[in-house]
Each structure stands twice: as structure tokens, then as C-alpha cells.
Amino acid sequence: MDADPRFALHHRSEVLLAVDPARLFAHLDDHRRLSSHMEKPSLMTAGASMRIETDDRHGQALGSVIRMTGRVLGMRLSLEEVVTAYEPPRHKAWETVGEPRLLVIGGYRMGFEIDQAPGGSRLVVFIDYRLPAKGLSLLLGRVLGGAYAAWCTRRMAEDARAVFGVPSPTSKGRPLDEHRQD
């Protein structure tokens, strides 16, 4: 994925999985499943959870809309995303519309890429983002934005690994770095 000048910051997580690309894409294409970590309170969400809603295309088509809403520390959070790339079984991306109401990151483009690999698939989950524009969110973003972006991509990659596992050690090819920050 080429760098997008609108989003100066980037993180990606990468993992080898014991599943063919088409089956992996079908699994990840369910946005509620892919983003399920956002619906559960956690330390990275300051104990908050987000509610995920999709349009009638369920986030599974070019132009489909996904919305998330929630509250953290008494503040209302919300965002709207639109699917901007949809190329089964290889690539899907979505990005925020307008300025999201988030605490530590601003607008973003997120997605995944799947390639055939020895014993299964190589999954790369990425996020290109910018910090919030002003105020307390900008300050928090400078301190916590990178950790939050890393958590999101790792969570998605690790959730897929929990479902499909990793290729057997006898499969050809070397293990990839599971997580790295560019």
C-alpha cells in the first residue's frame, strides 16, 4: 500500500496464518468480527467500548459505510468510515469520513492485505493516521497515538491468528516479523 500524504503516521502488523487467502478474506470481511476488540472494554480504550453499525451492505462493498459510537471518560466518541478499496481475496481498506470524534488519533485509513504464503497466508493489517487537530486530544495523541494504532493492528492480526493458527514448522519459508512499526 502506498503512503497517503493525508496521513503522516503509519503502523502495520504482519502475521503468517495457516489458512488460504480466500477463507481468510471472508473471515476478515465481517467488519463486526474484525473490529470486535472495539466492542469490549479494555485498558487501551480506557474501559470504554464502541458500538458498531453498518449499512445494508455490511461494510462488504466499495462505498459501504460503517459507524462506531461510544463514550470514554464522559466524552462522546463517534466516527464514520467508508470502504475505499475492495478486492477479494487480497485487499480491503476503509477510511474515516470528515473528522472523527476520537481521543488519541484523528482521521485514518485502515485495511488489510493478504498474500499466499508457504503453508497458508501472510496477513498485513495497517493503519495510516493523523493526530487529532487540537486540544487535549492532540496532547493525548502525541503521547498515546502510536501505542493505540499499534494495539489496533496487533489486535486484528492476533484475533485472526487465534482463529486460524500459524503454519506448521515444516512448511517452507521463514517466519515473518509479527508486528513492526514503519
Secondary structure, 3 states (H helix, E strand, C coil): CCCCCCCCEEEEEEEEECCCHHHHHHHHCCHHHHCHHHHCCCHHHCCCCEEEEECCCCCCCCCCEEEEEEEECCEEEEEEEEEEEEECCCEEEEEECCCCECCCCCCEEEEEEEEEECCEEEEEEEEEECCCCCHHHHHHHHHHHHHHHHHHHHHHHHHHHHHHCCCCCCCCCCCCCCEECC
